[in-house]
Amino acid sequence: MKLYEILEAIPVHNWYVGNCSALYAFSNNCQIDSIKAIRRVRYHLKKHGYKCSITNGFIRNIVKL
């Protein structure tokens, strides 16, 4: 599975945009509101062999392990 497919499948919420995918949040620099959604993003990326850093709700770096 490619990185953009993984991010597209993860639903998150932004206070301005509303419900969107993690791919949209990453590419448009949108802040993820809930801690639960941040954990979900990290879990799914780790499950597929990626690591990310999320600072203040913003997905910053995604690295292949």
C-alpha positions as CSV (number, residue, x, y, z in Angstrom):
1,M,0.0,0.0,0.0
2,K,1.4,3.4,-0.9
3,L,1.6,6.3,1.6
4,Y,-1.1,8.4,0.0
5,E,-3.5,5.5,0.1
6,I,-2.8,4.9,3.8
7,L,-3.3,8.6,4.6
8,E,-6.5,8.8,2.5
9,A,-8.1,6.0,4.5
10,I,-7.6,7.7,7.9
11,P,-10.4,10.1,8.8
12,V,-9.6,13.1,11.0
13,H,-11.3,16.3,12.0
14,N,-10.2,19.9,11.6
15,W,-11.9,22.8,13.3
16,Y,-12.1,24.8,10.0
17,V,-12.5,22.2,7.3
18,G,-14.5,19.7,9.3
19,N,-14.2,16.0,8.6
20,C,-11.4,15.2,6.1
21,S,-8.7,12.6,5.5
22,A,-5.2,12.6,7.0
23,L,-3.9,13.1,3.4
24,Y,-5.8,16.3,3.1
25,A,-4.7,17.5,6.5
26,F,-1.0,16.7,5.6
27,S,-1.0,18.2,2.2
28,N,-2.9,21.4,3.2
29,N,-1.2,21.9,6.6
30,C,-4.4,21.5,8.6
31,Q,-4.4,20.9,12.3
32,I,-5.9,17.7,13.6
33,D,-8.2,18.4,16.6
34,S,-8.4,15.3,18.7
35,I,-5.7,13.3,20.4
36,K,-7.6,10.1,19.4
37,A,-7.2,11.0,15.7
38,I,-3.5,11.8,16.2
39,R,-3.0,8.3,17.8
40,R,-5.0,6.7,14.9
41,V,-2.7,8.4,12.3
42,R,0.4,7.2,14.1
43,Y,-0.9,3.7,14.6
44,H,-1.9,3.2,11.0
45,L,1.4,4.6,9.7
46,K,3.4,2.4,12.1
47,K,1.4,-0.6,11.0
48,H,2.4,0.0,7.4
49,G,6.1,0.7,8.2
50,Y,6.1,4.5,8.4
51,K,6.9,6.9,11.2
52,C,5.7,10.5,11.6
53,S,6.1,13.4,13.8
54,I,3.0,15.4,14.8
55,T,3.5,18.8,16.4
56,N,0.5,20.7,17.8
57,G,-1.8,18.6,15.6
58,F,0.2,19.2,12.4
59,I,1.7,16.2,10.5
60,R,5.2,17.2,9.9
61,N,7.6,14.5,8.8
62,I,6.7,11.0,7.4
63,V,9.6,8.6,7.1
64,K,9.8,5.0,5.8
65,L,11.2,2.7,8.5
